[in-house]
Amino acid sequence: MGVEEEFFLLEPHTGQTVPAVEQILAGIGSHELLQREIATCQIETATHPHTDLAALRRQLTGLRAELAGAARQAGCRLAACGTAPLEHSASDAPLTDDARYRRIAHAYGATCRGEKCCGCHVHIEVPEREEAVQVGNHLRPWLPTLLALTANSPFTAGGDSGYASWRAMTWGRWPSAALPPYLQDAAEHRMAVESLIGSGAILDEGMLYWLVRPSHHLPTVEVRVADVCATADEAALFAAIVRGLVMSVLSDIRAGRPAPRPPETLLEAAYWRAARDGLEGQGLDLITGALVPAWHLVEALLARITAALETAGDLGTVRDGLARLRVSGSGAVRQRAIYAQRRAMGDVVAWLSRQSAGEVALAAH
């Protein structure tokens, strides 16, 4: 498993985005695990592949600490949040000077210039393409719960969006940034990609922004549903949960058990509800169609993957991590709690900076 994390670069006091990626990369020097994003106010990390969860967590922690230090040297702050607190500054951020990004900007106009988003993408090794497509089918009903677990973007344009994950809403403006369709096999997946490219909805397979997809360049399934996690510990927790889920559904696939197919309207409603409420509100039970506390759906997810987590040696770590998250609240509710103290966005930015760099830990359970 491997994890990609996207971060904002923010001015320390106002929360406005800072186009400082080149300055930061120049300060750090050559680094294979750091990447530019489409806007110069963003930067991305990508871990090595790991089988050991503790090693993945150490690398996530180290990368964040290195970037946070480089950001401070550049006069800005690293922020792990799904949307920048001041949306209008993000929308004005210069684009990275790259041929592919220029093509995207030309093709998609205001969609590209709009609010920037930072996510967390988890790759799980699934080398067989047919199995990778089927894994996506089996994961579809769990995507709303995975989003709720990582909701970390309540603010936009200097105020509260009313959503725990505003990133999930604004990211959906891209043509392919959506729940993936149910696909019979790899051939149908290929046909879908070719149709999207042929229509101009995407320029290439790299722009297939489905919330789960077979990677176009790695032997993995890539889960793309999450906001960037508030802390490295939460990112590692999320990766462990995703790996446990992929392991679980692979067992079903190899046993010939079909993927559940909830009604598309219900699945879309569940995704919207997860974006709105996150962990602290209601989620939609796809079996009954009823609203239930979001944590009930997390508990169902944990029950589903318990055997796989035991096999991987991650069960205790995941249980402890979820217990801490339940006490501390989601990244979204923590941001709101800081803002509520003085209604100052600068306080939120300072908190995000400390939290992103590992200077703030989740409360013990």
C-alpha positions as a Python dict, from the first residue, in 0.01 Angstrom:
ca = {
    (1, 'M'): (0, 0, 0),
    (2, 'G'): (105, 357, -64),
    (3, 'V'): (-42, 698, 10),
    (4, 'E'): (-47, 1025, -183),
    (5, 'E'): (-126, 1340, 16),
    (6, 'E'): (-198, 1688, -123),
    (7, 'F'): (-141, 2001, 86),
    (8, 'F'): (-206, 2374, 67),
    (9, 'L'): (55, 2642, 125),
    (10, 'L'): (-105, 2922, 328),
    (11, 'E'): (-5, 3265, 452),
    (12, 'P'): (30, 3226, 831),
    (13, 'H'): (-207, 3501, 945),
    (14, 'T'): (-473, 3547, 678),
    (15, 'G'): (-508, 3193, 549),
    (16, 'Q'): (-466, 3307, 190),
    (17, 'T'): (-291, 3067, -42),
    (18, 'V'): (74, 3130, -131),
    (19, 'P'): (222, 3029, -471),
    (20, 'A'): (540, 2899, -306),
    (21, 'V'): (580, 2545, -440),
    (22, 'E'): (890, 2625, -649),
    (23, 'Q'): (1056, 2799, -357),
    (24, 'I'): (989, 2499, -134),
    (25, 'L'): (1114, 2246, -387),
    (26, 'A'): (1427, 2452, -446),
    (27, 'G'): (1492, 2465, -73),
    (28, 'I'): (1451, 2091, -26),
    (29, 'G'): (1638, 1990, -341),
    (30, 'S'): (1584, 1676, -548),
    (31, 'H'): (1318, 1459, -386),
    (32, 'E'): (1145, 1173, -565),
    (33, 'L'): (855, 1170, -318),
    (34, 'L'): (746, 1532, -375),
    (35, 'Q'): (538, 1644, -671),
    (36, 'R'): (388, 1964, -807),
    (37, 'E'): (11, 1993, -827),
    (38, 'I'): (-199, 2187, -1074),
    (39, 'A'): (-181, 2508, -867),
    (40, 'T'): (138, 2665, -733),
    (41, 'C'): (-22, 2692, -387),
    (42, 'Q'): (-26, 2313, -354),
    (43, 'I'): (227, 2035, -313),
    (44, 'E'): (190, 1656, -310),
    (45, 'T'): (376, 1373, -139),
    (46, 'A'): (380, 1008, -242),
    (47, 'T'): (513, 738, -11),
    (48, 'H'): (701, 429, -112),
    (49, 'P'): (498, 107, -124),
    (50, 'H'): (471, -54, 219),
    (51, 'T'): (341, -377, 368),
    (52, 'D'): (406, -268, 728),
    (53, 'L'): (163, -8, 864),
    (54, 'A'): (410, 130, 1118),
    (55, 'A'): (665, 195, 843),
    (56, 'L'): (402, 372, 634),
    (57, 'R'): (308, 591, 928),
    (58, 'R'): (674, 681, 991),
    (59, 'Q'): (719, 787, 630),
    (60, 'L'): (397, 991, 627),
    (61, 'T'): (507, 1164, 949),
    (62, 'G'): (855, 1232, 814),
    (63, 'L'): (734, 1374, 484),
    (64, 'R'): (494, 1610, 660),
    (65, 'A'): (761, 1728, 901),
    (66, 'E'): (1007, 1793, 618),
    (67, 'L'): (751, 1986, 415),
    (68, 'A'): (630, 2184, 716),
    (69, 'G'): (987, 2294, 790),
    (70, 'A'): (1047, 2393, 430),
    (71, 'A'): (720, 2587, 423),
    (72, 'R'): (818, 2783, 733),
    (73, 'Q'): (1150, 2869, 570),
    (74, 'A'): (953, 2999, 271),
    (75, 'G'): (737, 3218, 495),
    (76, 'C'): (419, 3011, 463),
    (77, 'R'): (254, 2718, 636),
    (78, 'L'): (172, 2364, 528),
    (79, 'A'): (-199, 2289, 574),
    (80, 'A'): (-368, 1951, 551),
    (81, 'C'): (-722, 2058, 466),
    (82, 'G'): (-944, 1958, 176),
    (83, 'T'): (-1024, 2317, 76),
    (84, 'A'): (-839, 2640, 151),
    (85, 'P'): (-1020, 2843, 420),
    (86, 'L'): (-1040, 3141, 181),
    (87, 'E'): (-1171, 2996, -145),
    (88, 'H'): (-1135, 3309, -356),
    (89, 'S'): (-759, 3319, -298),
    (90, 'A'): (-734, 2955, -402),
    (91, 'S'): (-927, 3017, -722),
    (92, 'D'): (-683, 3295, -814),
    (93, 'A'): (-372, 3084, -747),
    (94, 'P'): (-141, 3066, -1050),
    (95, 'L'): (-129, 2732, -1228),
    (96, 'T'): (191, 2531, -1240),
    (97, 'D'): (386, 2595, -1560),
    (98, 'D'): (352, 2250, -1712),
    (99, 'A'): (245, 2150, -2063),
    (100, 'R'): (-19, 1905, -1943),
    (101, 'Y'): (-168, 2151, -1694),
    (102, 'R'): (-180, 2417, -1967),
    (103, 'R'): (-377, 2176, -2185),
    (104, 'I'): (-618, 2108, -1901),
    (105, 'A'): (-662, 2480, -1833),
    (106, 'H'): (-733, 2547, -2200),
    (107, 'A'): (-983, 2260, -2228),
    (108, 'Y'): (-1179, 2313, -1905),
    (109, 'G'): (-1174, 2688, -1853),
    (110, 'A'): (-1333, 2805, -1530),
    (111, 'T'): (-1354, 2447, -1404),
    (112, 'C'): (-976, 2448, -1383),
    (113, 'R'): (-957, 2799, -1240),
    (114, 'G'): (-1209, 2720, -969),
    (115, 'E'): (-1157, 2623, -610),
    (116, 'K'): (-858, 2397, -553),
    (117, 'C'): (-889, 2077, -352),
    (118, 'C'): (-653, 1856, -156),
    (119, 'G'): (-721, 1485, -122),
    (120, 'C'): (-566, 1166, 6),
    (121, 'H'): (-526, 879, -241),
    (122, 'V'): (-454, 526, -118),
    (123, 'H'): (-305, 266, -352),
    (124, 'I'): (-346, -104, -273),
    (125, 'E'): (-163, -361, -483),
    (126, 'V'): (-401, -556, -706),
    (127, 'P'): (-193, -655, -1009),
    (128, 'E'): (-463, -839, -1206),
    (129, 'R'): (-666, -587, -1406),
    (130, 'E'): (-985, -793, -1404),
    (131, 'E'): (-970, -820, -1027),
    (132, 'A'): (-895, -450, -994),
    (133, 'V'): (-1215, -364, -1182),
    (134, 'Q'): (-1416, -599, -963),
    (135, 'V'): (-1262, -451, -648),
    (136, 'G'): (-1398, -114, -759),
    (137, 'N'): (-1746, -264, -795),
    (138, 'H'): (-1731, -409, -444),
    (139, 'L'): (-1597, -88, -289),
    (140, 'R'): (-1867, 141, -430),
    (141, 'P'): (-2115, 97, -139),
    (142, 'W'): (-1841, 176, 114),
    (143, 'L'): (-1723, 501, -45),
    (144, 'P'): (-1964, 728, 151),
    (145, 'T'): (-1840, 584, 482),
    (146, 'L'): (-1477, 628, 374),
    (147, 'L'): (-1552, 992, 291),
    (148, 'A'): (-1718, 1050, 628),
    (149, 'L'): (-1411, 910, 805),
    (150, 'T'): (-1183, 1167, 641),
    (151, 'A'): (-1408, 1476, 618),
    (152, 'N'): (-1172, 1769, 670),
    (153, 'S'): (-1288, 2069, 466),
    (154, 'P'): (-1564, 2271, 632),
    (155, 'F'): (-1453, 2620, 527),
    (156, 'T'): (-1474, 2809, 199),
    (157, 'A'): (-1458, 3179, 111),
    (158, 'G'): (-1376, 3267, 469),
    (159, 'G'): (-1685, 3103, 618),
    (160, 'D'): (-1847, 2773, 701),
    (161, 'S'): (-1973, 2583, 396),
    (162, 'G'): (-2228, 2383, 593),
    (163, 'Y'): (-2049, 2068, 483),
    (164, 'A'): (-1796, 1851, 663),
    (165, 'S'): (-1632, 1786, 325),
    (166, 'W'): (-1679, 2082, 95),
    (167, 'R'): (-1399, 1936, -115),
    (168, 'A'): (-1628, 1649, -210),
    (169, 'M'): (-1883, 1897, -343),
    (170, 'T'): (-1651, 2132, -530),
    (171, 'W'): (-1434, 1851, -671),
    (172, 'G'): (-1745, 1713, -838),
    (173, 'R'): (-1741, 1996, -1092),
    (174, 'W'): (-1489, 1794, -1298),
    (175, 'P'): (-1656, 1569, -1558),
    (176, 'S'): (-1521, 1241, -1421),
    (177, 'A'): (-1496, 1325, -1050),
    (178, 'A'): (-1778, 1098, -943),
    (179, 'L'): (-1880, 764, -807),
    (180, 'P'): (-1759, 507, -1059),
    (181, 'P'): (-2009, 310, -1264),
    (182, 'Y'): (-2060, -60, -1205),
    (183, 'L'): (-1844, -232, -1469),
    (184, 'Q'): (-1875, -591, -1584),
    (185, 'D'): (-1508, -641, -1662),
    (186, 'A'): (-1182, -481, -1775),
    (187, 'A'): (-1308, -458, -2132),
    (188, 'E'): (-1604, -246, -2023),
    (189, 'H'): (-1368, -33, -1816),
    (190, 'R'): (-1152, 26, -2122),
    (191, 'M'): (-1458, 117, -2329),
    (192, 'A'): (-1570, 367, -2064),
    (193, 'V'): (-1228, 534, -2056),
    (194, 'E'): (-1211, 553, -2435),
    (195, 'S'): (-1560, 703, -2450),
    (196, 'L'): (-1468, 972, -2197),
    (197, 'I'): (-1152, 1056, -2388),
    (198, 'G'): (-1338, 1056, -2719),
    (199, 'S'): (-1600, 1295, -2585),
    (200, 'G'): (-1338, 1534, -2447),
    (201, 'A'): (-1468, 1488, -2091),
    (202, 'I'): (-1114, 1378, -2003),
    (203, 'L'): (-793, 1437, -2197),
    (204, 'D'): (-622, 1114, -2093),
    (205, 'E'): (-660, 827, -1848),
    (206, 'G'): (-482, 1026, -1579),
    (207, 'M'): (-787, 1254, -1570),
    (208, 'L'): (-1018, 967, -1479),
    (209, 'Y'): (-1108, 1108, -1138),
    (210, 'W'): (-1347, 833, -1026),
    (211, 'L'): (-1351, 788, -649),
    (212, 'V'): (-1204, 443, -694),
    (213, 'R'): (-1025, 324, -1005),
    (214, 'P'): (-763, 81, -1131),
    (215, 'S'): (-448, 290, -1151),
    (216, 'H'): (-349, 370, -1508),
    (217, 'H'): (25, 343, -1435),
    (218, 'L'): (62, 120, -1128),
    (219, 'P'): (-56, -237, -1049),
    (220, 'T'): (-295, -102, -788),
    (221, 'V'): (-649, -4, -704),
    (222, 'E'): (-652, 365, -614),
    (223, 'V'): (-911, 491, -365),
    (224, 'R'): (-954, 866, -421),
    (225, 'V'): (-1260, 948, -211),
    (226, 'A'): (-1090, 1107, 90),
    (227, 'D'): (-1011, 1462, 194),
    (228, 'V'): (-645, 1495, 283),
    (229, 'C'): (-637, 1362, 638),
    (230, 'A'): (-582, 1603, 925),
    (231, 'T'): (-282, 1413, 1067),
    (232, 'A'): (-31, 1153, 954),
    (233, 'D'): (-178, 911, 1209),
    (234, 'E'): (-522, 950, 1050),
    (235, 'A'): (-376, 899, 702),
    (236, 'A'): (-212, 575, 818),
    (237, 'L'): (-537, 468, 985),
    (238, 'F'): (-728, 535, 665),
    (239, 'A'): (-476, 338, 459),
    (240, 'A'): (-507, 41, 693),
    (241, 'I'): (-886, 51, 666),
    (242, 'V'): (-871, 69, 287),
    (243, 'R'): (-626, -222, 270),
    (244, 'G'): (-849, -427, 500),
    (245, 'L'): (-1148, -351, 281),
    (246, 'V'): (-966, -444, -40),
    (247, 'M'): (-844, -769, 119),
    (248, 'S'): (-1200, -848, 228),
    (249, 'V'): (-1361, -788, -110),
    (250, 'L'): (-1087, -982, -289),
    (251, 'S'): (-1193, -1283, -84),
    (252, 'D'): (-1551, -1234, -206),
    (253, 'I'): (-1439, -1193, -566),
    (254, 'R'): (-1229, -1509, -558),
    (255, 'A'): (-1518, -1697, -399),
    (256, 'G'): (-1748, -1587, -680),
    (257, 'R'): (-1967, -1364, -464),
    (258, 'P'): (-2111, -1071, -665),
    (259, 'A'): (-2072, -708, -565),
    (260, 'P'): (-2375, -548, -399),
    (261, 'R'): (-2553, -302, -629),
    (262, 'P'): (-2752, -46, -433),
    (263, 'P'): (-2973, 185, -641),
    (264, 'E'): (-2761, 458, -798),
    (265, 'T'): (-2980, 734, -658),
    (266, 'L'): (-2943, 592, -307),
    (267, 'L'): (-2565, 562, -343),
    (268, 'E'): (-2539, 919, -468),
    (269, 'A'): (-2756, 1038, -180),
    (270, 'A'): (-2535, 852, 68),
    (271, 'Y'): (-2226, 1018, -76),
    (272, 'W'): (-2387, 1362, -51),
    (273, 'R'): (-2494, 1293, 307),
    (274, 'A'): (-2142, 1183, 403),
    (275, 'A'): (-2004, 1507, 258),
    (276, 'R'): (-2259, 1712, 447),
    (277, 'D'): (-2247, 1546, 788),
    (278, 'G'): (-1912, 1368, 808),
    (279, 'L'): (-1872, 1161, 1122),
    (280, 'E'): (-2073, 1382, 1353),
    (281, 'G'): (-2413, 1351, 1188),
    (282, 'Q'): (-2622, 1104, 995),
    (283, 'G'): (-2531, 858, 724),
    (284, 'L'): (-2752, 668, 483),
    (285, 'D'): (-2782, 293, 536),
    (286, 'L'): (-2776, 150, 183),
    (287, 'I'): (-2954, -169, 294),
    (288, 'T'): (-3253, -10, 468),
    (289, 'G'): (-3248, 333, 306),
    (290, 'A'): (-3276, 488, 654),
    (291, 'L'): (-3067, 761, 810),
    (292, 'V'): (-2853, 632, 1097),
    (293, 'P'): (-2571, 782, 1303),
    (294, 'A'): (-2259, 791, 1086),
    (295, 'W'): (-2064, 599, 1346),
    (296, 'H'): (-2303, 305, 1304),
    (297, 'L'): (-2181, 276, 945),
    (298, 'V'): (-1819, 297, 1060),
    (299, 'E'): (-1887, 14, 1304),
    (300, 'A'): (-2038, -191, 1021),
    (301, 'L'): (-1729, -125, 812),
    (302, 'L'): (-1502, -235, 1097),
    (303, 'A'): (-1702, -554, 1140),
    (304, 'R'): (-1673, -619, 766),
    (305, 'I'): (-1294, -594, 764),
    (306, 'T'): (-1205, -736, 1107),
    (307, 'A'): (-1079, -1069, 972),
    (308, 'A'): (-863, -898, 710),
    (309, 'L'): (-721, -658, 969),
    (310, 'E'): (-632, -953, 1191),
    (311, 'T'): (-453, -1118, 900),
    (312, 'A'): (-256, -800, 829),
    (313, 'G'): (-176, -747, 1198),
    (314, 'D'): (-356, -410, 1197),
    (315, 'L'): (-669, -478, 1402),
    (316, 'G'): (-548, -334, 1731),
    (317, 'T'): (-404, -26, 1565),
    (318, 'V'): (-724, 41, 1372),
    (319, 'R'): (-947, -8, 1675),
    (320, 'D'): (-730, 229, 1879),
    (321, 'G'): (-723, 485, 1598),
    (322, 'L'): (-1099, 482, 1556),
    (323, 'A'): (-1147, 516, 1929),
    (324, 'R'): (-922, 823, 1936),
    (325, 'L'): (-1105, 968, 1636),
    (326, 'R'): (-1436, 919, 1812),
    (327, 'V'): (-1312, 1121, 2110),
    (328, 'S'): (-1135, 1395, 1914),
    (329, 'G'): (-1392, 1425, 1636),
    (330, 'S'): (-1331, 1453, 1263),
    (331, 'G'): (-1089, 1697, 1108),
    (332, 'A'): (-1388, 1910, 1010),
    (333, 'V'): (-1530, 1935, 1361),
    (334, 'R'): (-1187, 2019, 1503),
    (335, 'Q'): (-1148, 2307, 1256),
    (336, 'R'): (-1492, 2436, 1349),
    (337, 'A'): (-1411, 2416, 1721),
    (338, 'I'): (-1101, 2631, 1676),
    (339, 'Y'): (-1291, 2886, 1468),
    (340, 'A'): (-1573, 2904, 1723),
    (341, 'Q'): (-1338, 3028, 1995),
    (342, 'R'): (-1271, 3370, 1838),
    (343, 'R'): (-1422, 3345, 1489),
    (344, 'A'): (-1076, 3415, 1346),
    (345, 'M'): (-962, 3228, 1037),
    (346, 'G'): (-602, 3297, 1138),
    (347, 'D'): (-657, 3073, 1440),
    (348, 'V'): (-772, 2793, 1211),
    (349, 'V'): (-464, 2835, 990),
    (350, 'A'): (-232, 2826, 1291),
    (351, 'W'): (-407, 2513, 1417),
    (352, 'L'): (-389, 2347, 1077),
    (353, 'S'): (-20, 2423, 1056),
    (354, 'R'): (54, 2263, 1392),
    (355, 'Q'): (-177, 1969, 1333),
    (356, 'S'): (-43, 1898, 983),
    (357, 'A'): (317, 1898, 1109),
    (358, 'G'): (238, 1650, 1387),
    (359, 'E'): (256, 1901, 1672),
    (360, 'V'): (-103, 1820, 1777),
    (361, 'A'): (-207, 1463, 1849),
    (362, 'L'): (-552, 1308, 1867),
    (363, 'A'): (-689, 1285, 2220),
    (364, 'A'): (-637, 956, 2398),
    (365, 'H'): (-944, 739, 2429),
}
